[in-house]
Amino acid sequence: MKNTFLAAFLVLTLLAACAPAGGDDPAARAVETYLQALADKNEARLLALSCSENEFNALLELDAFALVETRLEGLACASNADGTVSCQGRIAATYTNEVQNFELAGRVYTVSNESGDWLVCGYSEQ
């Protein structure tokens, strides 16, 4: 009995550790997916995750990273009480041997649930 409990505890712990960031928070997951599309320079995915009023700004931000290698580091997002989403982590942009970090902690993302799909409608700086 003790071994069964221990095995079940270990399995649940491993499953929790493997859960995607954003957990059961669909708005936070949408922002994380949006940021991953930005880092991957996936224009189609980025636009699919954007509100129509954010598409132009999303493309501007995508263009800013066009000539650099980008990756997300330490990304974790969560919804706020007011329905916005805040994130931790950074976009690391490398050009030749120089890395510049764009911190995400100062951004508050506005999201919208449109027909069951969470979309990013922009962000403001704190």
N, CA, C and O atoms as a DFTB+ gen file, in Angstrom:
504 C
 N C O
     1  1       0.825      -1.188       0.000
     2  2       0.000       0.000       0.000
     3  2       0.870       1.254       0.000
     4  3       0.601       2.206      -0.732
     5  1       1.911       1.246       0.824
     6  2       2.810       2.389       0.917
     7  2       3.525       2.622      -0.415
     8  3       3.685       3.766      -0.840
     9  1       3.957       1.540      -1.078
    10  2       4.631       1.657      -2.363
    11  2       3.695       2.182      -3.444
    12  3       4.120       2.957      -4.301
    13  1       2.435       1.777      -3.418
    14  2       1.460       2.256      -4.390
    15  2       1.249       3.760      -4.233
    16  3       1.203       4.491      -5.223
    17  1       1.122       4.223      -2.985
    18  2       0.964       5.641      -2.723
    19  2       2.181       6.418      -3.207
    20  3       2.046       7.468      -3.833
    21  1       3.358       5.902      -2.916
    22  2       4.598       6.569      -3.327
    23  2       4.702       6.629      -4.849
    24  3       5.083       7.660      -5.402
    25  1       4.368       5.541      -5.523
    26  2       4.422       5.507      -6.986
    27  2       3.429       6.506      -7.584
    28  3       3.753       7.222      -8.531
    29  1       2.225       6.547      -7.028
    30  2       1.220       7.483      -7.525
    31  2       1.672       8.923      -7.309
    32  3       1.480       9.767      -8.184
    33  1       2.264       9.211      -6.162
    34  2       2.768      10.541      -5.869
    35  2       3.853      10.942      -6.859
    36  3       3.851      12.071      -7.350
    37  1       4.772      10.041      -7.158
    38  2       5.850      10.337      -8.098
    39  2       5.314      10.580      -9.507
    40  3       5.779      11.486     -10.197
    41  1       4.351       9.786      -9.933
    42  2       3.767       9.961     -11.263
    43  2       3.076      11.323     -11.355
    44  3       3.253      12.039     -12.340
    45  1       2.292      11.685     -10.336
    46  2       1.610      12.980     -10.347
    47  2       2.594      14.135     -10.321
    48  3       2.373      15.157     -10.971
    49  1       3.675      13.982      -9.577
    50  2       4.696      15.027      -9.530
    51  2       5.342      15.210     -10.893
    52  3       5.555      16.339     -11.333
    53  1       5.654      14.115     -11.560
    54  2       6.246      14.193     -12.894
    55  2       5.289      14.810     -13.900
    56  3       5.702      15.609     -14.741
    57  1       4.018      14.449     -13.823
    58  2       3.036      15.020     -14.738
    59  2       2.886      16.522     -14.511
    60  3       2.769      17.284     -15.471
    61  1       2.887      16.944     -13.277
    62  2       2.781      18.373     -12.975
    63  2       3.995      19.130     -13.505
    64  3       3.862      20.246     -14.006
    65  1       5.168      18.532     -13.398
    66  2       6.388      19.183     -13.881
    67  2       6.395      19.302     -15.396
    68  3       7.010      20.220     -15.939
    69  1       5.719      18.386     -16.089
    70  2       5.696      18.402     -17.545
    71  2       4.547      19.222     -18.110
    72  3       4.466      19.407     -19.325
    73  1       3.662      19.717     -17.262
    74  2       2.525      20.501     -17.737
    75  2       3.033      21.759     -18.423
    76  3       4.033      22.336     -17.996
    77  1       2.358      22.189     -19.477
    78  2       2.803      23.388     -20.173
    79  2       2.673      24.606     -19.279
    80  3       1.804      24.666     -18.409
    81  1       3.558      25.584     -19.508
    82  2       3.438      26.845     -18.786
    83  2       2.100      27.446     -19.147
    84  3       1.605      27.241     -20.256
    85  1       1.511      28.179     -18.234
    86  2       0.185      28.703     -18.485
    87  2      -0.881      27.757     -17.982
    88  3      -2.036      28.153     -17.826
    89  1      -0.506      26.488     -17.722
    90  2      -1.414      25.508     -17.135
    91  2      -2.785      25.506     -17.771
    92  3      -2.923      25.381     -18.988
    93  1      -3.810      25.649     -16.920
    94  2      -5.191      25.652     -17.394
    95  2      -5.684      27.060     -17.667
    96  3      -6.890      27.304     -17.650
    97  1      -4.801      27.962     -17.911
    98  2      -5.119      29.368     -18.145
    99  2      -5.039      29.636     -19.652
   100  3      -3.960      29.928     -20.167
   101  1      -6.182      29.539     -20.370
   102  2      -6.128      29.661     -21.835
   103  2      -5.647      31.022     -22.316
   104  3      -5.000      31.102     -23.360
   105  1      -5.943      32.088     -21.590
   106  2      -5.474      33.417     -22.000
   107  2      -3.951      33.486     -21.904
   108  3      -3.297      34.017     -22.802
   109  1      -3.385      32.954     -20.824
   110  2      -1.928      32.940     -20.649
   111  2      -1.271      32.063     -21.708
   112  3      -0.229      32.424     -22.255
   113  1      -1.874      30.911     -21.998
   114  2      -1.328      30.023     -23.040
   115  2      -1.334      30.719     -24.397
   116  3      -0.404      30.547     -25.185
   117  1      -2.376      31.503     -24.677
   118  2      -2.449      32.222     -25.957
   119  2      -1.304      33.215     -26.080
   120  3      -0.695      33.329     -27.144
   121  1      -1.004      33.931     -25.006
   122  2       0.098      34.891     -25.048
   123  2       1.424      34.154     -25.200
   124  3       2.293      34.598     -25.951
   125  1       1.590      33.036     -24.500
   126  2       2.825      32.250     -24.631
   127  2       3.001      31.743     -26.054
   128  3       4.107      31.777     -26.594
   129  1       1.919      31.273     -26.663
   130  2       1.976      30.774     -28.036
   131  2       2.276      31.914     -29.002
   132  3       3.040      31.743     -29.952
   133  1       1.678      33.070     -28.762
   134  2       1.936      34.273     -29.558
   135  2       3.422      34.642     -29.484
   136  3       4.054      34.892     -30.510
   137  1       3.972      34.675     -28.278
   138  2       5.387      35.029     -28.113
   139  2       6.303      33.993     -28.754
   140  3       7.354      34.344     -29.291
   141  1       5.913      32.714     -28.703
   142  2       6.714      31.678     -29.356
   143  2       6.674      31.868     -30.871
   144  3       7.692      31.701     -31.543
   145  1       5.511      32.215     -31.409
   146  2       5.404      32.479     -32.850
   147  2       6.267      33.678     -33.241
   148  3       6.871      33.686     -34.313
   149  1       6.327      34.693     -32.371
   150  2       7.181      35.847     -32.625
   151  2       8.649      35.434     -32.627
   152  3       9.399      35.814     -33.526
   153  1       9.058      34.666     -31.635
   154  2      10.454      34.221     -31.560
   155  2      10.811      33.289     -32.720
   156  3      11.942      33.298     -33.207
   157  1       9.837      32.488     -33.158
   158  2      10.064      31.570     -34.284
   159  2       9.955      32.278     -35.636
   160  3      10.258      31.693     -36.676
   161  1       9.523      33.534     -35.613
   162  2       9.299      34.325     -36.829
   163  2       8.262      33.665     -37.746
   164  3       8.405      33.644     -38.968
   165  1       7.217      33.130     -37.114
   166  2       6.140      32.455     -37.829
   167  2       5.002      33.457     -38.043
   168  3       4.099      33.572     -37.214
   169  1       5.058      34.166     -39.146
   170  2       4.105      35.237     -39.427
   171  2       2.663      34.748     -39.449
   172  3       1.790      35.384     -38.857
   173  1       2.400      33.645     -40.113
   174  2       1.031      33.147     -40.218
   175  2       0.464      32.823     -38.839
   176  3      -0.677      33.172     -38.536
   177  1       1.251      32.164     -38.013
   178  2       0.797      31.808     -36.656
   179  2       0.615      33.063     -35.809
   180  3      -0.349      33.165     -35.050
   181  1       1.534      34.019     -35.931
   182  2       1.459      35.269     -35.182
   183  2       0.168      36.019     -35.511
   184  3      -0.519      36.510     -34.615
   185  1      -0.152      36.104     -36.792
   186  2      -1.372      36.798     -37.202
   187  2      -2.624      36.037     -36.783
   188  3      -3.636      36.651     -36.448
   189  1      -2.567      34.709     -36.798
   190  2      -3.709      33.905     -36.373
   191  2      -4.002      34.083     -34.884
   192  3      -5.132      33.872     -34.444
   193  1      -2.996      34.467     -34.115
   194  2      -3.146      34.665     -32.673
   195  2      -3.362      36.127     -32.296
   196  3      -3.386      36.468     -31.113
   197  1      -3.519      36.995     -33.301
   198  2      -3.677      38.431     -33.071
   199  2      -5.100      38.886     -33.355
   200  3      -5.736      38.413     -34.297
   201  1      -5.598      39.809     -32.530
   202  2      -6.842      40.520     -32.859
   203  2      -6.570      41.335     -34.121
   204  3      -5.425      41.689     -34.402
   205  1      -7.605      41.626     -34.863
   206  2      -7.401      42.379     -36.103
   207  2      -6.740      43.728     -35.843
   208  3      -5.935      44.186     -36.654
   209  1      -7.071      44.374     -34.711
   210  2      -6.461      45.676     -34.417
   211  2      -4.998      45.574     -33.997
   212  3      -4.317      46.595     -33.899
   213  1      -4.506      44.372     -33.750
   214  2      -3.108      44.190     -33.343
   215  2      -2.224      43.674     -34.476
   216  3      -1.007      43.598     -34.311
   217  1      -2.797      43.323     -35.603
   218  2      -2.018      42.699     -36.670
   219  2      -0.881      43.584     -37.157
   220  3       0.230      43.093     -37.359
   221  1      -1.125      44.869     -37.350
   222  2      -0.085      45.772     -37.834
   223  2       1.080      45.837     -36.845
   224  3       2.241      45.738     -37.241
   225  1       0.769      46.003     -35.560
   226  2       1.824      46.065     -34.542
   227  2       2.573      44.743     -34.416
   228  3       3.784      44.732     -34.197
   229  1       1.858      43.633     -34.554
   230  2       2.513      42.324     -34.501
   231  2       3.520      42.193     -35.642
   232  3       4.623      41.683     -35.447
   233  1       3.135      42.656     -36.834
   234  2       4.047      42.593     -37.979
   235  2       5.242      43.527     -37.802
   236  3       6.354      43.191     -38.209
   237  1       5.026      44.691     -37.200
   238  2       6.142      45.598     -36.923
   239  2       7.147      44.950     -35.964
   240  3       8.359      45.031     -36.163
   241  1       6.625      44.318     -34.941
   242  2       7.507      43.653     -33.978
   243  2       8.240      42.480     -34.631
   244  3       9.417      42.247     -34.359
   245  1       7.544      41.757     -35.481
   246  2       8.165      40.657     -36.217
   247  2       9.286      41.171     -37.110
   248  3      10.360      40.572     -37.167
   249  1       9.042      42.271     -37.802
   250  2      10.064      42.868     -38.666
   251  2      11.294      43.308     -37.876
   252  3      12.415      43.235     -38.378
   253  1      11.087      43.760     -36.651
   254  2      12.214      44.211     -35.823
   255  2      13.182      43.070     -35.513
   256  3      14.368      43.302     -35.277
   257  1      12.673      41.842     -35.515
   258  2      13.513      40.677     -35.223
   259  2      13.961      39.935     -36.486
   260  3      14.575      38.873     -36.387
   261  1      13.665      40.473     -37.655
   262  2      13.901      39.764     -38.914
   263  2      15.360      39.359     -39.131
   264  3      15.621      38.271     -39.646
   265  1      16.300      40.198     -38.757
   266  2      17.706      39.935     -39.069
   267  2      18.509      39.378     -37.899
   268  3      19.735      39.295     -37.962
   269  1      17.814      39.000     -36.838
   270  2      18.513      38.456     -35.676
   271  2      17.973      37.077     -35.347
   272  3      16.848      36.728     -35.702
   273  1      18.789      36.313     -34.668
   274  2      18.369      35.009     -34.174
   275  2      17.658      35.242     -32.849
   276  3      18.193      35.930     -31.980
   277  1      16.464      34.684     -32.676
   278  2      15.707      34.914     -31.446
   279  2      15.328      33.610     -30.774
   280  3      15.154      32.575     -31.417
   281  1      15.205      33.696     -29.441
   282  2      14.729      32.556     -28.664
   283  2      14.077      33.086     -27.392
   284  3      14.444      34.142     -26.876
   285  1      13.109      32.333     -26.906
   286  2      12.466      32.676     -25.641
   287  2      13.228      32.021     -24.502
   288  3      13.673      30.879     -24.618
   289  1      13.377      32.745     -23.403
   290  2      14.046      32.202     -22.227
   291  2      13.183      32.475     -20.997
   292  3      12.761      33.608     -20.767
   293  1      12.928      31.441     -20.217
   294  2      12.233      31.579     -18.947
   295  2      10.804      32.075     -19.056
   296  3      10.327      32.757     -18.150
   297  1      10.109      31.756     -20.130
   298  2       8.758      32.262     -20.346
   299  2       7.754      31.603     -19.407
   300  3       7.693      30.378     -19.303
   301  1       6.975      32.429     -18.731
   302  2       5.857      31.983     -17.902
   303  2       4.856      33.127     -17.843
   304  3       5.204      34.239     -17.448
   305  1       3.611      32.858     -18.233
   306  2       2.573      33.884     -18.254
   307  2       1.418      33.473     -17.351
   308  3       1.188      32.288     -17.111
   309  1       0.695      34.478     -16.853
   310  2      -0.474      34.236     -16.010
   311  2      -1.458      35.379     -16.189
   312  3      -1.072      36.523     -16.426
   313  1      -2.734      35.048     -16.072
   314  2      -3.776      36.061     -16.166
   315  2      -3.828      36.886     -14.892
   316  3      -3.582      36.383     -13.796
   317  1      -4.150      38.155     -15.056
   318  2      -4.342      39.074     -13.936
   319  2      -5.830      39.173     -13.619
   320  3      -6.666      38.742     -14.413
   321  1      -6.158      39.731     -12.476
   322  2      -7.550      39.869     -12.047
   323  2      -8.376      40.706     -13.019
   324  3      -9.587      40.509     -13.122
   325  1      -7.746      41.634     -13.730
   326  2      -8.479      42.501     -14.661
   327  2      -8.632      41.904     -16.063
   328  3      -9.127      42.578     -16.966
   329  1      -8.212      40.649     -16.255
   330  2      -8.360      39.983     -17.543
   331  2      -7.184      40.148     -18.479
   332  3      -7.187      39.595     -19.579
   333  1      -6.181      40.896     -18.065
   334  2      -4.969      41.024     -18.866
   335  2      -4.027      39.876     -18.515
   336  3      -4.312      39.082     -17.618
   337  1      -2.913      39.793     -19.221
   338  2      -1.923      38.729     -18.987
   339  2      -0.554      39.363     -18.811
   340  3      -0.155      40.234     -19.583
   341  1       0.160      38.914     -17.785
   342  2       1.543      39.347     -17.545
   343  2       2.462      38.146     -17.680
   344  3       2.071      37.014     -17.392
   345  1       3.680      38.401     -18.120
   346  2       4.643      37.324     -18.339
   347  2       5.969      37.635     -17.665
   348  3       6.284      38.788     -17.369
   349  1       6.721      36.600     -17.435
   350  2       8.108      36.676     -16.999
   351  2       8.935      36.050     -18.118
   352  3       8.424      35.262     -18.914
   353  1      10.188      36.402     -18.170
   354  2      11.083      35.837     -19.173
   355  2      11.563      36.914     -20.120
   356  3      11.418      38.109     -19.862
   357  1      12.135      36.467     -21.215
   358  2      12.727      37.421     -22.151
   359  2      12.804      36.807     -23.543
   360  3      12.756      35.590     -23.722
   361  1      12.925      37.699     -24.515
   362  2      13.287      37.289     -25.870
   363  2      14.757      37.649     -26.015
   364  3      15.126      38.819     -25.918
   365  1      15.585      36.661     -26.244
   366  2      17.017      36.882     -26.451
   367  2      17.253      36.976     -27.952
   368  3      16.943      36.054     -28.706
   369  1      17.805      38.103     -28.365
   370  2      18.078      38.345     -29.792
   371  2      19.586      38.394     -29.991
   372  3      20.287      39.168     -29.338
   373  1      20.076      37.556     -30.903
   374  2      21.509      37.471     -31.159
   375  2      21.805      37.926     -32.577
   376  3      21.225      37.429     -33.543
   377  1      22.715      38.876     -32.682
   378  2      23.205      39.331     -33.976
   379  2      24.718      39.206     -33.922
   380  3      25.368      39.834     -33.087
   381  1      25.270      38.410     -34.796
   382  2      26.673      37.976     -34.760
   383  2      26.925      37.369     -33.383
   384  3      26.358      36.320     -33.076
   385  1      27.745      37.982     -32.551
   386  2      28.030      37.401     -31.233
   387  2      27.422      38.191     -30.082
   388  3      27.663      37.876     -28.917
   389  1      26.642      39.205     -30.398
   390  2      26.066      40.058     -29.361
   391  2      24.624      39.641     -29.070
   392  3      23.813      39.491     -29.983
   393  1      24.317      39.457     -27.774
   394  2      22.966      39.085     -27.351
   395  2      22.330      40.276     -26.656
   396  3      22.916      40.877     -25.756
   397  1      21.128      40.604     -27.086
   398  2      20.349      41.636     -26.412
   399  2      19.075      40.986     -25.900
   400  3      18.378      40.293     -26.641
   401  1      18.776      41.216     -24.618
   402  2      17.587      40.641     -24.004
   403  2      16.461      41.663     -23.965
   404  3      16.657      42.805     -23.550
   405  1      15.287      41.243     -24.400
   406  2      14.086      42.053     -24.326
   407  2      13.199      41.439     -23.248
   408  3      12.543      40.420     -23.461
   409  1      13.199      42.086     -22.088
   410  2      12.463      41.570     -20.933
   411  2      10.962      41.680     -21.171
   412  3      10.476      42.687     -21.685
   413  1      10.244      40.647     -20.794
   414  2       8.795      40.618     -20.954
   415  2       8.068      41.040     -19.685
   416  3       6.864      41.294     -19.721
   417  1       8.776      41.119     -18.569
   418  2       8.155      41.389     -17.270
   419  2       7.454      42.735     -17.223
   420  3       6.522      42.894     -16.434
   421  1       7.848      43.697     -18.015
   422  2       7.223      45.008     -17.981
   423  2       6.002      45.154     -18.868
   424  3       5.403      46.228     -18.918
   425  1       5.622      44.104     -19.565
   426  2       4.501      44.175     -20.506
   427  2       3.236      43.592     -19.874
   428  3       3.280      42.598     -19.150
   429  1       2.114      44.239     -20.168
   430  2       0.807      43.712     -19.786
   431  2       0.020      43.536     -21.081
   432  3      -0.279      44.507     -21.775
   433  1      -0.308      42.288     -21.396
   434  2      -0.978      41.957     -22.655
   435  2      -2.502      42.033     -22.494
   436  3      -3.069      41.553     -21.513
   437  1      -3.133      42.647     -23.481
   438  2      -4.583      42.664     -23.563
   439  2      -4.985      41.496     -24.449
   440  3      -4.440      41.319     -25.539
   441  1      -5.936      40.703     -23.983
   442  2      -6.394      39.535     -24.731
   443  2      -7.909      39.593     -24.890
   444  3      -8.602      40.295     -24.153
   445  1      -8.403      38.848     -25.859
   446  2      -9.837      38.808     -26.115
   447  2     -10.236      37.383     -26.487
   448  3      -9.549      36.718     -27.262
   449  1     -11.339      36.929     -25.934
   450  2     -11.871      35.618     -26.281
   451  2     -12.876      35.819     -27.406
   452  3     -13.972      36.335     -27.187
   453  1     -12.498      35.412     -28.599
   454  2     -13.349      35.558     -29.772
   455  2     -13.774      34.188     -30.261
   456  3     -12.992      33.445     -30.855
   457  1     -15.028      33.875     -29.998
   458  2     -15.617      32.577     -30.392
   459  2     -14.836      31.405     -29.826
   460  3     -14.667      30.388     -30.499
   461  1     -14.360      31.537     -28.594
   462  2     -13.639      30.448     -27.935
   463  2     -12.140      30.463     -28.153
   464  3     -11.421      29.674     -27.539
   465  1     -11.654      31.343     -29.013
   466  2     -10.217      31.456     -29.261
   467  2      -9.681      32.712     -28.590
   468  3     -10.197      33.808     -28.806
   469  1      -8.646      32.549     -27.778
   470  2      -8.017      33.692     -27.129
   471  2      -7.007      34.317     -28.082
   472  3      -6.143      33.630     -28.628
   473  1      -7.127      35.630     -28.273
   474  2      -6.246      36.357     -29.177
   475  2      -5.554      37.481     -28.429
   476  3      -6.089      38.027     -27.464
   477  1      -4.361      37.819     -28.886
   478  2      -3.597      38.917     -28.300
   479  2      -3.966      40.193     -29.041
   480  3      -3.889      40.263     -30.268
   481  1      -4.372      41.207     -28.268
   482  2      -4.830      42.466     -28.860
   483  2      -3.858      43.604     -28.626
   484  3      -4.179      44.759     -28.906
   485  1      -2.680      43.298     -28.120
   486  2      -1.671      44.317     -27.896
   487  2      -1.123      44.230     -26.484
   488  3      -1.482      43.345     -25.707
   489  1      -0.244      45.171     -26.174
   490  2       0.315      45.227     -24.829
   491  2       0.673      46.653     -24.483
   492  3       0.834      47.504     -25.358
   493  1       0.793      46.898     -23.200
   494  2       1.266      48.186     -22.714
   495  2       2.438      47.921     -21.783
   496  3       2.578      46.824     -21.243
   497  1       3.262      48.913     -21.603
   498  2       4.417      48.804     -20.707
   499  2       4.001      49.287     -19.325
   500  3       3.285      50.281     -19.198
   501  1       4.448      48.587     -18.297
   502  2       4.160      49.002     -16.917
   503  2       5.109      50.061     -16.480
   504  3       5.025      50.537     -15.347
